[in-house]
Amino acid sequence: MVVHRIGMETSGLIAFAKTKIAMRGMIPMFEKGKVRRHYEALLCGHVANNNGLIGLPLMRDYECPPFMRVSTPEHQGFMQTLDPLVVGRWVLQKPKDCATQYEVLSREEIGGHPVTRVLLTSISGRTHQLNVHCAAMGHPIVADLTYGLGGDAVPNGGLDPHTLEATAPDRASEHLQKEIVKAANGMTMCIHSGIMAFRHPVHGRPVTVSSKAPF
């Protein structure tokens, strides 16, 4: 029995409970953030800092549901003018605090274009959090067809160009992102659930499992 969710295009580890007792123990651990999950990803461009914390709150995207975007006071103000009976109450949910840690593992190239291999840790575990946070820092995940350049969601995690200029001066340029899209043609999204650690729900001993990224 599956006890948590993972993105459809995300490769790597997923937890299954073999018994009902294990399932009853595992589900609350995921809900309360007691399961440590690390993801390996390739991001467009070379990220300048070797590590950092992204703390941007997320909200449902009322322009492109059911996707997510960074919440800003302007967007929250506009949402107050929308009719929940028209757009749906679930779209008008309050923004959720989110935090993502990143650590640069290496700076590499795809087809001669710079990319960065990072370790991502989702502290809050929100829907599409890693995708939106990476896009909002100006370094979308390679081959992300939803939040990357030309994707179905709003670009840059929903941040306008002026804000992005101030918050992400080292961001990957649009030209570079286009070249990486060409170079990564045929690749699946480069994000992998690589490490999962928790206490066993039955005997309580620590468990850590790992999986090598395919990219």
Secondary structure, DSSP 8 states (H G I E B T S, - for coil): -B-S---TT-EE---B-SSHHHHHHHHHHHHTT-SEEEEEEEEES--SSSEEEE---EEE-SSSTT-EEE--HHHHHHHTTS-HHHH-GGGG---B---EEEEEEEEEEETTEEEEEEEEEESS--TTHHHHHHHHTT--BTT-TTTSTT-SS-GGGG--HHHHHHH-TT---HHHHHHHHHHTTT----EEEEEEEEE-TTT--EEEEE-----
